Amino acid sequence: MAITTAWAGPALLSRLAGTPPPPPNVPSGPGGFQPPPGYQAYSGQPMTPQGNSGMAVASMVLSLVGIVPCFWGLQIPGVLGIIFGFIGLKQTKDNARKGRGMAIAGLVIGIILVVVAIALWVYILTSDNCVRNGSSFTCTSD
């Protein structure tokens, strides 16, 4: 006569195998299984610290992209770097996420780029050496 595990309970299987049944009301791990002797039950995922703030990374990357000469006249990456820098600072304020240094660097670089772009436009628009020719400016030095 064959006994299948579908019909035999743990007590019957342990008697057939020659081992004593487990004591009742023993705390068990996930899924009702007991950990081997000498080990603690696994209680779920370990607490891992959050990674870098995505906004802090975006702030630094966009501010560095603003250094490329094609963006010197219209500093959209610098402005976005400033916005994302403030959001990244807010996300990293209580050390829940890493990346505060990147947010600060992106913010500072973005502010510098925007100030330089504004100074460039003020110079072009107010200088007597720069003349508008249609849709372009031509600056000459005397």
N, C-alpha and C positions, 0 to 999 in steps of 0.2 A: 504494500500500500504506500503510495507516494503522497507526501504532505507538501502542499504548495504554500508559498508565503502569502497568497491572497486570503487563505482560510485560516492560517495559523497565526495567532497573536504573538507578541514578543515574549510573553511568559512561556508559552508552549515551545517556541523555537529555542529559547535559552535552556529549557529543561532537556530538550532533545540534543542540544549541543554540549550539555554538561556544564554550563555556566549558570551562576545564580542570576535571577532576574534583577533588573535595576530597582533600587529602592524608590518608593513612590514620593511624589512632591519634591523631587530634586530639580533645582533650577537648570533649565536647559538653554542652549544657545539658539541662534536663529533657525527656524524650521523645525524646532523640537528636538534637535540632536544635541547630545551632551559632548562637551569637549573632552579630548583624551586626558588622562590623569596628568597633573602638573601644568596644564595650560588653562588659561582663562577663556571664557566664552568671548567670541568676537562680537563687539557691540555696534557694528556699523562702520561707516566710512570715517577714517581719521580726519581730524580738523586740519585742513591744509590752508595756509595763508593765501589770500587772494593775490592774483598776479598784478601786473602793472595796470594802472588806469589807462584805458584806451584813449581817453581824451587827452591825457598827458602825453602819450606817445604821438597822437595826431597833432598836438600843438607843436611839439618839437620838430616833427617831420615837415609840417607845413611852413614853419618859420625858416627851416633850413632850405626848403624849396624856394622861398622868397629871395634867397641870396642870388639865385640864378639871374643873370643880367636881363633876360627877357621880361622879368617881373618888376624891374626897377621903376618903371613909369607908373604902373597900376599895381599896387601892392595888395592884391586880393589874398594871396597865401599868408601874408603878414597879418592881415586883419583877422582871418580865420584862425591863425595861430594864437592871436591874443584872446579871441573868444574861447577857443578850446583850452587855452592855458588857465583861464579863470574857472572853467568847469572842472578841469583836472585838479586845480588847487582845492576846490570844494570837495571833490571825491576823495582826496588824500588827506584831508584835514585831520581826521581822527585816527590816522594810521591803519584804517581798515584795508586800504590798498597801497601798494608801492607806487613810486613814480613821481613823488613830489618834486624831486630835483629836475626831472624832465619837464614838468609843468612850469616850473619857475624859469628854466632855460628857454623854453618855447615862448613864454610870455615876454621875457626880456628881449630876446632876439626879434620877436614880432614887433614890439614897441619901437625898437631901434630902427627897424626897416621901414615902418610906417612914418616915423619922424623924418628919416632921410628922404623918403619918397615925397613927403609934403614939402620939405626944403627944396628938393629938386624942382618941383612944380612951381613953387614960389619964385625961384631963380629964373626959370624959363619964362614965366608970365610977366615978370617985372623987369627983366634985364633989357637994356637997349641993344645988347649984342645978339639977341635972339629975335628972329623975325618969323612970323607964321606964313608959310607958303601953302595955301590950300589946307590939306589935312596933316601937314608935317611942320615941324619947327626946324629952323636952321640957325645955329648959333655960331658966331664967328668971334675970334679974339682979335683985338686991335694991336 
